[in-house]
């Protein structure tokens, strides 16, 4: 909730989430699995069973069949995406195919995807950034036309929910792209959990989905990726051959165990109608407060998530406004937390056609997994006095 967390109003759930109450309760009990799942003794076997139980839960929750998909656990989405993208390129170039892997990604994708593209370029892989529109959407026909002209080994990164703007790319569009072009598709699903209506409904025709546990209230340092069994790639982390060689190293059994605890709590309390009403109320009041002094990004895009509001204040730089909010006990973001520490324009906004100046004047508010009218009102009353200093 937006109510006080460590005596602060926390509005930065897209960056990371506080621990779910169920995870805190479980940690407090202290009866935790600790043994190496690869060990043959009883404690090790118990850890291995625990890990397999988590896998079974994830297959069931996300509606995927174990015969079609495998899961591997990793340290989080950055590692997961690097493994899939660069691992696939290594397989294509060094394996049986011995070919190139044209890589397609959107200019609004997460920084980790852009950095992967840079690495792929040094591997002599052709890379193709895809444009987005001013509302954060993209032209489906243009993307299909662009990919169709290239190799059958093409790989597309498809960001389901944008971490800055909250703009949603429907999976139906990824499915059509794959059908029309034959390319493989990796879905960045990091920001999907609890933030869109159909977050548990993964399309089995797509090739891989990557998640990060700390985004939904589980422990940090753990994530998971589904991948189709016929989607071959070389492992990024090599060593003892754990997880069928897909990710070597002793598994983070504690982190893995926390995943279903947090997810079960979200599923139990998830209420789409309440979240949408809360967001509509909040943005209506925010627009009235800003007047002609600001705008909500992508507000006319019908495909937006349930708990992210990203707004621009042309007369006030984001770092100035965020510092004022911070001093008032409110935690917000200037954009992607992974780019924090430097005052730079938002790459996502510039990809959408905003000027560099405007791209340095955006504030992101991201609410809890159970966003409701009470939370919306509480948050608005906390930020209203700060914003009023600048816009009244």
Secondary structure, DSSP 8 states (H G I E B T S, - for coil): --S-BTTBEE-BTTT-----HHHHHHHHH-----S-TT--SHHHHHHHHHHHHHHHHHHHHHT--TTTEEEEEES-HHHHHHHHHHHHHHHHHHSSS-S---EEEETTS-HHHHHHHHHHHHTT--EEEE---TTS---HHHHHHHHHTS-TT-EEEEESB-TTT-BB--HHHHHHHHHHH--EEEEE-TTTTTTSTTTT---TTSSEEEEEGGGGTS-SS-EEEEEETT-----SS-SS-TGGGTS-S---HHHHHHHHHHHHHHHHH--HHHHHHHHHHHHHHHHHHHGGG-EETTTT-S-B-SSEEEEE-TTS-HHHHHHHHHHTTEE-BSS-GGGTTS----HHHHHTT--TTGGGSEEEEE--TT--HHHHHHHHHHHHHHHHHHH-
